[in-house]
Amino acid sequence: MIFSERITSFIMSQLLKFKTCYFFALISLILTNVLHSILPFLAKDMAEMLTDKFDTIVLYQLAAVAFGILIFRTLSRLLFFYPARIRQKELRED
């Protein structure tokens, strides 16, 4: 029971200490999921584009979504794991 309380207090202290990192990591993760949900619609538009006239706007949209996924996915991972790296550094110095 004491071990569980120590873990809970440690987790809560880390959440409070790095709340901005975790907040922006969560926002980045949500944006990544939103962009992933747009991909099927863009694929449909690209398939229709092949049968109709060539439209570069869809290609630019696809490139923008791909770039957004790259940026927000990388940001979410960096922001989620940054506090653990800081904690690891603190433990090595002790």
N, C-alpha and C positions, 0 to 999 in steps of 0.2 A: 504494500500500500504506500509506503514512504517512497519507494522507487518510482511508482506511478505519479505521485505528486511532484517529485523532483523533475521528472520528464515533462510533465504538463507545464510547470512553471518555467522550465528552460525554453520550451517551444513558444510559450506566450511572450517571454522576454525577447526572443529572437524576432517574433512577428512584430512586436512593437518597435524594436530597434531598427528593423529594415522594412518598415511598412510601406515606404515609397517605392522601394525596389519591387516588393511583392505586388503592390497595386498596379504599377506600370507593366509588370510581367503578366499579370492577369488580363489587363487591357490588350496587350499585344497578342496574347493567346486567343482572346475572343475575336480580335480583328483577323487573325490568321484563319480561324474557323469560318468567319463570314466570307472571306475571300475564297476559301476552298468551296463554299457553297455556290459561289458565282460561276465557277468553272464549267459545270455542265451546261448552263445557259449559253456561255460563250462558245462552247463546242458545238452546240446546236446552231448558233448563228454562223459559225464557220462552215458547217456542213451545208447550210442553205446558201452561203456565199459561193460555194463551189458550183452549185447548180445554177445560180443566178449570175449577176454581174460581180466583178471583183470590187470589194470594198475594203479599203485600208484601215478604216476606223475600227473594225472588229479586230484586226491584227494589233493595232495600238492598244486597244482595251485588253486584249490577252496579254500583251507584253507588260502593261501596267499592273495587271493582277498578279502575274508571275513575279514581278519585281516587288510588289507589296508583300506577297507571301514570303519571299526571301528575306526581306527586311524585318517583318514582324515576327517571323519564326525565329530568326537569329536573336532578335531583341528579347523575346520571351525566354529563350534558353539562357542568355547571358544574365538577365535580371533575376531569374530563379536561382541560378547557381552561384551568383556573386556573393551572397551572404555566407554560403558554405565555405567559399574560399577565404573570406575574411576570418571566419571562425577557425579554420585550419591554420591560418597564419598566427592568430592569437594563441592557439594551443602550442604551436612550435616555439613561440617566444617564451612561454611559461616554463 
